[in-house]
Amino acid sequence: MNIIHIIAPLVLVGLAGFIATKSQWLTRTQLDALSKFTFHLAIPAFLFLQMAQADIKSHLDLAIYGAFYIPVIIVFFIAYVSNYYFHSNYRKEDDASAAYALAASYSNNIIVGLPVILLALGEHYLAIVFMIVVFHSAMLFTLTSALAARKQKTSVMSTLKSTLLNPLILAIIAGAMTNILLTKTGNKLPMILVDSLTLLGKPAISLALFSLGGSMTYYQVKSEKYFIGFACLLKLAILPSLVFLTATYGFALAQDVTLVLVIMSACPTGVNAYLIAKNYENHQETVAGTVVVTTVLSVLTTPIWLMLLS
């Protein structure tokens, strides 16, 4: 497996977005419009079609969820406690600590993990990715909201509702329900619908990477280097290590399934973590810095994990 051939195209597409925005060839308004199309239409179309046609039944294994989410929750609370008790500016602040915990544990599985697994391992493992992603945002966003609820007016139920109405989550849930219905009835999606969704979703991954690269123009890493560094350590090294140990020795999963879970956990921090920190108006620069630095470092760490476990 040539790791460079897997990672390099992803990096170059993101770099193209960064250069286009940094040079002002693409304005922020134009980038926002492109991102809106990408995250509200292209990616949902791609996810719905893949989920509707995926072999879900063979991957409905609670051991997979345990191997992935137990380490995620552990890392989340390590980060939360670290910020809550040791940060000089945000000490004893629930919302800031929750935002920091999210940054250290929330993986960018749609934009980074999905294409890496698709290119490195093939479509056979996409069902595992989708089943993890269904609960990934819902669980972590709800947990973050619950811990921050004492200082925020938004209720946990309101946050859960908005999470479930997220276009990405909604597309996966709708695809899963369609998959179950088609399996029970023995029918298939109409070809005209398949062709339309394929056409709409084909550029989804490229557009997502381009948009992510462009958005990095507006992130700045000026301070908080120690907490950013610790979040990066948790996200890119400790979390995937715990997932490997849990999957291998705790649940005795197959090597290929373990590899999928480790790569998903080793993905850089998702951009949505920054949006939540921005909404709380706390730890914005730290979370933004974590998004940027983990994304840059993942160019090195992701191939390392692939080589160690392949």
C-alpha positions in Angstrom: 0.0 0.0 0.0 1.5 3.4 -1.0 0.5 5.6 1.9 1.7 8.8 0.0 -0.7 8.1 -2.8 -3.6 7.9 -0.4 -2.9 11.0 1.7 -1.3 13.3 -0.9 -4.4 13.9 -3.0 -6.4 14.8 0.1 -3.8 17.3 1.3 -3.4 18.9 -2.2 -7.1 19.4 -2.6 -7.2 21.1 0.9 -4.2 23.1 0.0 -5.8 24.3 -3.2 -8.8 25.6 -1.1 -6.4 27.3 1.3 -4.5 29.0 -1.5 -7.7 30.1 -3.3 -9.1 31.7 -0.1 -5.8 33.1 1.1 -5.1 34.8 -2.2 -8.6 36.3 -2.1 -9.4 34.5 -5.4 -12.3 33.0 -3.4 -14.0 35.4 -1.1 -15.4 34.4 2.3 -18.9 34.8 1.0 -18.2 32.5 -2.0 -16.5 30.0 0.3 -19.6 30.0 2.6 -21.8 29.4 -0.4 -19.6 26.5 -1.6 -19.6 25.0 1.9 -23.3 25.3 2.2 -23.8 23.4 -1.1 -21.2 20.8 0.0 -22.6 20.1 3.5 -26.3 20.5 2.8 -26.6 18.8 -0.6 -23.5 17.0 -2.0 -22.4 15.1 1.1 -25.9 14.2 2.3 -26.7 12.8 -1.2 -23.4 10.8 -1.1 -24.1 9.5 2.4 -27.7 8.6 1.8 -26.9 6.6 -1.4 -24.0 4.8 0.3 -26.0 4.0 3.4 -29.0 2.9 1.4 -26.9 0.4 -0.5 -24.5 -0.6 2.2 -24.3 -4.1 3.7 -25.5 -3.0 7.2 -26.6 -6.3 8.6 -23.1 -7.8 8.6 -21.7 -4.8 10.6 -24.4 -4.5 13.3 -22.0 -5.5 16.1 -22.2 -3.9 19.6 -18.5 -4.8 20.1 -17.6 -2.3 17.3 -19.4 0.5 19.2 -17.8 -0.4 22.5 -14.3 -0.6 21.0 -14.7 2.9 19.5 -16.8 4.8 22.0 -15.4 3.7 25.3 -12.0 5.2 24.4 -13.7 8.3 23.0 -15.6 8.9 26.3 -12.4 8.3 28.3 -10.4 10.9 26.3 -13.3 13.3 26.4 -13.3 13.3 30.2 -9.5 13.4 30.4 -9.6 16.6 28.4 -12.5 18.0 30.4 -10.9 17.4 33.7 -7.6 18.8 32.5 -9.1 22.1 31.4 -11.5 22.3 34.4 -8.8 22.1 37.0 -5.6 23.3 35.3 -6.4 26.0 32.8 -5.4 29.4 34.1 -8.2 31.4 32.3 -11.0 28.8 31.9 -10.6 27.0 35.2 -13.9 25.7 36.8 -15.8 26.8 33.6 -18.1 24.1 32.4 -18.8 25.3 28.9 -15.1 26.0 28.1 -14.0 22.7 29.5 -16.8 20.9 27.5 -15.7 22.7 24.3 -12.1 21.7 24.9 -13.1 18.1 25.6 -15.0 18.0 22.3 -11.9 19.3 20.5 -9.7 16.5 21.9 -12.2 13.7 21.1 -14.3 14.6 18.1 -13.0 13.1 14.8 -13.4 14.6 11.3 -14.7 11.2 9.9 -16.7 12.6 7.0 -14.1 14.8 5.4 -10.9 12.9 6.3 -11.7 9.5 7.6 -14.2 8.5 4.9 -11.9 9.2 1.9 -8.9 7.6 3.6 -10.8 4.4 4.4 -12.4 4.4 0.9 -9.0 4.8 -0.8 -7.0 2.5 1.5 -9.4 -0.3 2.3 -12.3 0.0 -0.2 -16.1 0.4 -0.1 -16.7 -2.8 1.8 -15.9 -1.0 5.1 -18.0 2.0 4.5 -20.9 0.5 6.4 -18.8 0.5 9.6 -17.9 4.1 9.0 -21.5 5.1 8.6 -22.8 3.2 11.6 -20.1 4.9 13.8 -20.8 8.4 12.3 -24.6 8.1 13.0 -24.0 8.2 16.8 -20.6 10.1 16.8 -21.9 13.7 16.5 -25.2 13.0 18.4 -23.4 11.5 21.4 -20.5 14.0 21.7 -22.6 17.1 20.9 -25.2 16.0 23.5 -22.6 15.2 26.1 -20.9 18.6 25.5 -24.2 20.4 25.8 -25.1 18.5 29.0 -21.9 19.5 30.7 -22.2 23.1 29.5 -25.9 23.4 30.3 -25.4 25.2 33.6 -24.1 28.2 31.9 -26.0 28.0 28.6 -29.6 28.8 27.9 -29.9 26.1 25.2 -31.4 22.9 26.7 -30.0 19.5 26.1 -33.1 18.4 24.3 -32.9 21.4 22.0 -29.2 20.5 21.2 -30.2 16.9 20.6 -32.9 17.9 18.3 -30.7 20.2 16.2 -28.0 17.5 16.1 -30.5 14.9 14.7 -31.6 17.5 12.1 -28.1 18.0 11.0 -28.1 17.2 7.2 -25.3 14.7 7.5 -26.9 12.8 10.4 -30.3 13.0 8.8 -29.0 11.7 5.5 -27.4 8.7 7.2 -30.5 7.9 9.3 -32.7 8.2 6.2 -30.3 6.0 4.2 -30.4 3.4 7.0 -34.2 3.4 7.2 -34.3 3.1 3.4 -31.8 0.2 3.5 -33.9 -1.7 6.1 -37.1 -1.1 4.0 -35.5 -2.3 0.8 -34.0 -5.4 2.5 -37.4 -6.4 3.9 -39.3 -5.9 0.7 -36.5 -7.2 -1.6 -36.7 -4.0 -3.8 -33.9 -1.7 -5.0 -33.7 2.0 -5.4 -35.0 3.3 -8.8 -32.1 3.7 -11.2 -33.1 7.3 -12.0 -32.8 8.2 -8.3 -29.5 6.3 -8.0 -28.1 8.1 -11.0 -29.3 11.5 -9.8 -27.8 11.0 -6.3 -24.6 9.7 -7.8 -24.2 12.8 -10.0 -25.0 15.1 -7.0 -22.8 13.3 -4.6 -19.8 12.5 -6.8 -17.8 15.7 -6.0 -18.8 15.6 -2.3 -15.4 14.5 -0.8 -13.4 16.8 -3.1 -15.6 19.8 -2.3 -15.5 19.0 1.5 -11.7 18.9 1.5 -11.5 22.1 -0.6 -13.9 23.9 1.8 -12.0 22.7 4.8 -8.7 24.0 3.4 -10.3 27.3 2.6 -11.8 27.7 6.0 -8.3 27.3 7.6 -7.5 30.7 6.3 -9.6 32.2 9.0 -8.2 30.2 11.9 -5.2 31.6 13.8 -2.9 29.8 16.3 -1.5 32.6 18.4 -1.6 31.3 22.0 -2.7 28.4 24.1 0.1 26.3 22.7 0.3 23.9 25.7 -3.4 23.1 25.7 -3.5 22.9 21.9 -0.5 20.5 22.1 -2.2 18.4 24.8 -5.4 18.2 22.7 -3.4 17.1 19.7 -1.6 14.4 21.7 -5.0 13.1 23.0 -6.6 13.2 19.6 -3.9 11.8 17.3 -2.0 9.4 19.7 -3.7 8.5 22.9 -7.3 8.1 21.5 -6.3 5.7 18.6 -4.0 3.8 20.9 -6.8 3.2 23.3 -9.1 2.2 20.4 -6.5 -0.3 19.3 -6.1 -1.8 22.7 -9.9 -1.9 23.3 -10.6 -3.4 19.9 -7.8 -5.9 20.0 -7.8 -7.1 23.6 -11.1 -5.9 25.0 -13.4 -7.1 22.2 -11.1 -9.3 20.1 -12.2 -7.7 16.8 -10.7 -8.7 13.4 -7.6 -6.9 12.3 -9.3 -5.1 9.4 -12.2 -3.9 11.6 -9.7 -2.7 14.2 -7.8 -0.8 11.5 -11.0 1.0 10.4 -11.8 2.0 14.0 -8.2 3.2 14.7 -8.1 5.3 11.5 -11.5 6.9 12.4 -10.3 7.7 15.9 -7.0 9.1 14.5 -8.6 11.6 12.2 -8.1 15.3 13.0 -10.6 17.3 15.0 -13.8 18.1 13.1 -14.6 21.7 12.2 -17.9 21.4 14.0 -16.0 21.5 17.4 -14.9 25.0 16.5 -18.5 26.1 15.7 -19.7 24.8 19.1 -16.9 26.7 20.9 -17.8 29.8 18.9 -21.4 29.4 20.0 -20.4 29.2 23.6 -18.0 32.1 23.1 -15.3 30.2 25.0 -12.0 28.6 24.0 -12.5 29.6 20.3 -8.9 30.1 19.6 -7.8 26.9 21.4 -10.3 24.8 19.5 -9.6 26.5 16.2 -5.9 25.9 16.8 -6.6 22.2 17.6 -8.5 21.8 14.3 -5.7 23.3 12.3 -2.8 21.6 14.0 -4.4 18.1 14.1 -5.3 18.4 10.5 -1.7 19.3 9.5 -0.2 16.7 11.8 -2.6 14.0 10.5 -0.7 14.1 7.2 2.1 12.4 9.1 0.2 10.4 11.8 -2.4 8.8 9.6 0.1 7.1 7.3 2.0 6.0 10.5 -1.2 4.3 11.9 -1.9 2.7 8.5 1.6 1.3 8.2 1.7 0.0 11.8 -1.6 -1.8 11.5 -1.6 -2.9 7.8 
